[in-house]
Amino acid sequence: MNKELLNCERVWLNVLPATMRPDLVDYGLLEPHAIGVRDGVIQALVPMHELKGSVPAHWQDMKGKLVTPGLIDCHTHLVFAGSRAEEFEQRLKGVPYAEIAKRGGGILSTVKATRAASEDQLYDLALPRVKALMREGVTTVEIKSGYGLTLADELKMLRVARRLGQSLPIRVKTTLLAAHAVPPECKDDPDSWVETICQEIIPAAAEAGLADAVDVFCEHIGFSLAQTEQVYLAAAQYGLPVKGHMDQLSNLGGSTLAANFGALSVDHLEYLDADGIHALAHRGVVATLLPTAFYFLKETKLPPVDALRRAHVPMAVSSDINPGTAPIVSLRMAMNMACTLFGLTPPEALAGVTRHAAHALGEQERLGQLRVGMLADFVVWSCAHPAELSYLVGVEQPVCRVVNGEETIHG
């Protein structure tokens, strides 16, 4: 038996690895291999034809099944309370958003419900959303705050997100998005809210270790370039990387600003221009595509996928799970929509929820590929070809899901 495998705690034999390595074409498919894991890390990736002798004690023969890196949902808002279903119904009847907001709907209705909910209630509400992602093969998820819009409630949301990662076999990355909207208490003085974010919320979240990154909704209905820069400067003071909701409804130059701050990612990007693309390419910033929001809002302005591709900007794909514009709890559906609506190829879609999604979270050195030295987060699938992961929606296909080298579910 290969020496590296003999030193492993667990071995999965006869898997067909879609490694998602950038030095290999498409999915980075290899011949049948054995994957060996020790201390939560991939220690060996050995072709089956090289194996000789006895097998390790803790092994499983997967009989030629496909294995990919664990799927990564790198942009969600899945901790929230309340429902916007009635608002959805009203919009379909032709009621304008401004009228819905006037009636108490819109994001502030979610803010009101989230503020009223306890941490236990928010946890219980988020639990089935996270479990639905896990059943699809997700092993890492990013969760944003942004529906509390007070110091106490933003930290409450981040604590719930952390708790989900501690109590479930899934990695959770947290993002502080206090700059999601202006709370009603500051509607006549939005700059005061930005000051609160910079002087109180970012320091408190950093001190408590609750935030892995800081995000801003830079848009004419959100926060200006100057306000966004103010938040980014405050995040930098506390060593927190930044992200951005950018260029979804208009182009304010937010992607270029975020790139200048070395952002992990900029997300949405329907109105991204050539200057923004150049900035992302120059600084190696990930462009995260959110096709579920595009679909749900019935948008017509497509993100510039061809231009991003030509500029070699890495494109992540995410579900954007949220109650207002993307109530679709399925990363696999987002992969399908990225192909059918945005024109990604299935290999690009899978890279978008593995290698590039890891990059969007600053985890590209640990996650998103199958190679020796990476964390042992991977999924064994019942499908015959990796294109099925973008093609077929609604059927649970994971045979086993591995996080930190531990098998967590069986299909």
C-alpha positions, -999 to 999 in steps of 0.1 A, spaced: 0 0 0 12 35 -8 30 49 23 10 82 23 -23 62 25 -10 40 53 -5 71 74 -41 82 68 -70 79 93 -96 75 65 -93 65 29 -119 66 1 -110 42 -27 -121 42 -64 -133 78 -66 -133 98 -99 -119 132 -88 -131 164 -104 -102 183 -88 -111 218 -101 -74 225 -103 -67 256 -125 -38 239 -142 -61 213 -156 -88 218 -182 -125 220 -174 -133 201 -142 -97 188 -137 -109 152 -140 -85 125 -131 -85 87 -135 -98 67 -105 -79 76 -73 -78 70 -36 -82 100 -13 -65 97 21 -72 121 50 -55 128 83 -62 155 108 -89 170 86 -65 175 57 -61 156 24 -28 138 28 -28 116 -2 -44 115 -37 -31 83 -54 -41 67 -87 -57 33 -80 -34 15 -104 -5 25 -81 -19 7 -51 -4 -25 -40 -8 -47 -9 -34 -44 18 -57 -14 24 -59 7 55 -83 -2 83 -106 27 78 -115 27 41 -145 27 18 -147 16 -18 -168 42 -37 -168 21 -69 -159 48 -94 -182 75 -81 -176 112 -89 -160 134 -61 -157 171 -61 -146 197 -36 -173 206 -12 -197 233 -26 -193 268 -12 -222 293 -11 -202 325 -8 -230 351 -5 -262 346 16 -284 365 40 -300 334 54 -303 346 91 -336 366 92 -371 366 106 -404 373 90 -417 366 55 -421 388 24 -445 364 6 -474 389 8 -451 415 -7 -443 391 -35 -480 386 -41 -486 424 -42 -458 430 -67 -473 404 -90 -506 423 -88 -488 454 -99 -483 473 -67 -451 494 -69 -423 488 -45 -426 524 -32 -462 517 -22 -452 484 -6 -426 501 14 -450 528 24 -473 501 37 -445 488 59 -431 462 35 -396 460 19 -364 455 38 -375 474 68 -403 448 74 -375 422 76 -356 445 99 -386 449 122 -391 411 124 -354 403 129 -351 429 157 -381 413 175 -367 378 172 -345 363 199 -312 345 190 -328 312 196 -357 321 173 -333 333 146 -313 301 149 -344 279 146 -355 298 115 -321 296 99 -316 259 106 -337 244 78 -322 268 53 -287 257 62 -297 220 62 -312 224 28 -278 236 15 -261 208 32 -283 182 15 -272 197 -18 -235 192 -10 -226 226 5 -198 223 30 -191 261 34 -215 290 36 -211 327 41 -238 344 62 -242 382 63 -258 404 89 -278 435 77 -313 430 90 -306 442 125 -294 478 119 -286 484 155 -254 475 173 -271 449 194 -291 434 166 -262 432 141 -241 414 167 -271 391 175 -273 381 138 -235 374 137 -237 353 169 -265 332 153 -243 327 122 -214 316 143 -236 292 163 -248 275 131 -212 268 122 -205 255 157 -235 232 159 -237 218 124 -211 201 102 -206 230 79 -181 259 78 -197 293 83 -179 325 73 -195 357 87 -198 391 71 -208 423 88 -233 441 65 -245 469 87 -243 491 56 -272 472 40 -298 499 45 -303 530 66 -324 522 97 -356 541 101 -341 560 131 -315 575 108 -336 581 77 -330 618 78 -293 616 86 -278 585 69 -242 598 76 -249 593 113 -256 556 107 -223 553 87 -205 569 117 -222 544 140 -211 515 118 -175 528 117 -171 539 153 -192 513 172 -203 483 152 -171 474 133 -150 477 165 -175 457 185 -177 429 159 -140 428 155 -133 427 193 -158 399 197 -144 379 167 -178 378 151 -170 391 116 -147 376 90 -153 405 66 -172 437 61 -196 444 32 -214 475 19 -244 479 -4 -231 507 -26 -260 519 -47 -282 549 -52 -308 533 -28 -280 522 -5 -247 539 3 -227 564 -17 -191 560 -28 -179 583 -1 -199 564 26 -186 531 13 -150 543 14 -156 554 50 -167 520 60 -138 503 42 -113 525 60 -128 516 93 -127 479 84 -90 482 75 -83 497 109 -94 464 124 -78 441 98 -111 430 83 -112 423 46 -140 439 26 -166 429 0 -192 448 -19 -228 446 -32 -219 466 -64 -233 476 -98 -267 458 -93 -290 487 -103 -266 513 -116 -229 521 -118 -215 543 -91 -179 531 -96 -182 509 -65 -163 479 -80 -133 501 -88 -134 515 -53 -136 480 -38 -108 467 -60 -86 496 -48 -91 484 -13 -82 448 -23 -117 435 -18 -123 397 -16 -152 400 -40 -177 423 -56 -212 409 -61 -242 413 -85 -224 434 -112 -252 438 -138 -240 473 -145 -203 467 -142 -183 487 -168 -150 482 -186 -131 503 -160 -145 482 -132 -136 450 -150 -100 463 -155 -98 471 -118 -110 436 -108 -86 419 -131 -56 441 -120 -62 434 -82 -74 398 -85 -109 405 -71 -136 378 -75 -168 387 -94 -197 370 -77 -227 364 -99 -262 361 -82 -286 348 -109 -314 340 -84 -319 377 -76 -317 385 -114 -344 359 -120 -367 368 -91 -366 406 -99 -372 398 -136 -341 419 -145 -331 423 -181 -296 438 -178 -271 409 -178 -238 411 -160 -209 413 -185 -199 376 -184 -180 376 -217 -160 406 -208 -152 391 -173 -141 359 -190 -119 377 -215 -102 396 -187 -97 364 -167 -116 377 -137 -126 347 -115 -164 343 -114 -180 329 -83 -217 318 -82 -239 321 -52 -275 317 -41 -280 352 -24 -306 336 -1 -327 364 13 -363 371 19 -368 400 -5 -350 393 -38 -338 357 -37 -360 334 -15 -345 304 -33 -326 282 -9 -306 263 -35 -270 267 -47 -276 240 -73 -305 261 -87 -281 291 -88 -256 270 -108 -284 261 -133 -295 297 -136 -259 309 -140 -257 286 -171 -292 292 -185 -295 329 -178 -259 342 -177 -242 319 -202 -217 302 -180 -205 268 -190 -211 239 -165 -173 238 -157 -174 275 -150 -205 271 -128 -188 244 -108 -156 264 -105 -179 293 -93 -191 273 -63 -158 257 -55 -124 273 -64 -136 308 -71 -161 308 -42 -133 299 -19 -113 328 -33 -143 351 -27 -140 342 10 -103 344 12 -100 307 16 -84 297 -17 -53 282 1 -75 258 21 -107 251 2 -122 248 -33 -99 222 -49 -90 185 -44 -53 184 -39 -28 173 -12 -26 199 16 -62 212 12 -88 208 39 -107 175 35 -140 191 25 -155 171 -4 -186 154 -18 -191 120 -34 -219 121 -59 -242 96 -74 -241 113 -108 -220 101 -137 -207 134 -150 -200 167 -132 -222 186 -157 -252 171 -140 -245 193 -110 -255 223 -131 -281 205 -151 -303 185 -127 -321 204 -99 -342 190 -71 -327 155 -67 -305 149 -38 -273 134 -53 -246 134 -26 -237 98 -16 -215 112 12 -205 147 23 -172 151 41 -162 181 62 -129 182 80 -123 146 70 -155 135 87 -184 120 68 -215 139 78 -245 127 57 -254 98 33 -279 101 5 
